[in-house]
Amino acid sequence: MNKADLINEVATVTRTKKEAQEAVDCVFSTIAKALKKDDTVTLAGFGTFRVDKRKARTGRNPQTGEPINIKARNVPKFVPGKSLKEIVN
């Protein structure tokens, strides 16, 4: 399922496809804004979106074998909730 499929599915319970697209876009942008502020987004029964911090480290260039420095950075992470895990299994 991609974003367009998700919008079509939401459109079955909203009045129009445009409203569905606005709703989906709003949810995604709200989650992104919260993560940008280093907040955690918890959706009961679904899961938790959070930001993990990766430390700076030394890696290797796979072609030359030379060491390279990899900068520290923040990465988004999703941890599925218990209910979602049970549905999938």
C-alpha positions in Angstrom: 0.0 0.0 0.0 1.3 3.4 -0.9 0.1 6.9 0.0 -2.4 7.1 -2.8 -3.9 3.7 -1.7 -4.1 5.0 1.9 -5.9 8.2 0.7 -8.4 6.1 -1.2 -9.0 3.9 1.8 -9.6 7.0 4.0 -11.9 8.5 1.4 -14.3 5.6 2.0 -15.1 7.1 5.4 -14.9 10.8 4.5 -17.1 12.8 2.2 -14.5 13.5 -0.5 -11.1 12.3 -1.7 -9.8 15.8 -1.2 -10.8 15.7 2.5 -9.1 12.3 2.8 -5.9 13.6 1.2 -5.9 16.6 3.6 -6.4 14.3 6.6 -3.6 12.0 5.6 -1.2 14.9 4.8 -2.1 16.5 8.2 -1.3 13.3 10.1 2.1 12.9 8.3 3.1 16.5 8.7 2.1 16.5 12.4 4.2 13.5 13.1 7.1 15.0 11.2 6.9 18.3 13.1 6.8 16.5 16.4 9.8 14.4 15.6 11.6 17.6 14.4 11.1 19.0 17.9 12.5 15.8 19.3 9.0 14.8 20.7 7.6 11.3 20.8 4.4 10.4 19.1 2.5 7.5 20.7 -0.5 6.0 19.1 -2.1 3.6 21.5 -2.4 0.1 20.0 -0.4 1.1 16.9 3.1 2.2 18.0 5.5 4.9 18.8 7.4 7.3 16.6 10.6 8.7 18.1 14.0 10.1 17.3 17.1 8.1 18.0 20.5 9.8 18.1 23.4 8.0 16.2 26.8 8.7 17.5 29.7 9.8 15.2 31.8 6.8 14.2 34.5 5.7 11.8 33.5 3.6 8.8 35.2 2.2 5.8 34.9 3.0 2.1 33.9 -0.4 0.6 35.7 0.3 -2.6 39.0 1.5 -1.3 39.0 0.3 2.3 40.0 3.7 3.5 38.5 4.9 6.9 36.0 7.7 6.7 34.3 9.7 9.4 30.5 9.4 9.7 28.9 12.3 11.4 26.5 12.0 14.3 22.8 12.4 13.3 19.2 12.0 14.3 17.2 9.2 12.7 13.4 8.6 13.0 12.4 5.3 14.5 9.1 3.4 14.8 8.4 0.9 17.5 5.2 -1.1 16.8 2.7 -1.5 19.7 1.5 -4.8 21.1 -1.8 -4.7 19.3 -0.1 -4.2 15.9 2.3 -7.0 16.6 -0.6 -9.3 17.4 -2.5 -8.3 14.2 0.6 -9.0 12.0 1.3 -12.4 13.6 
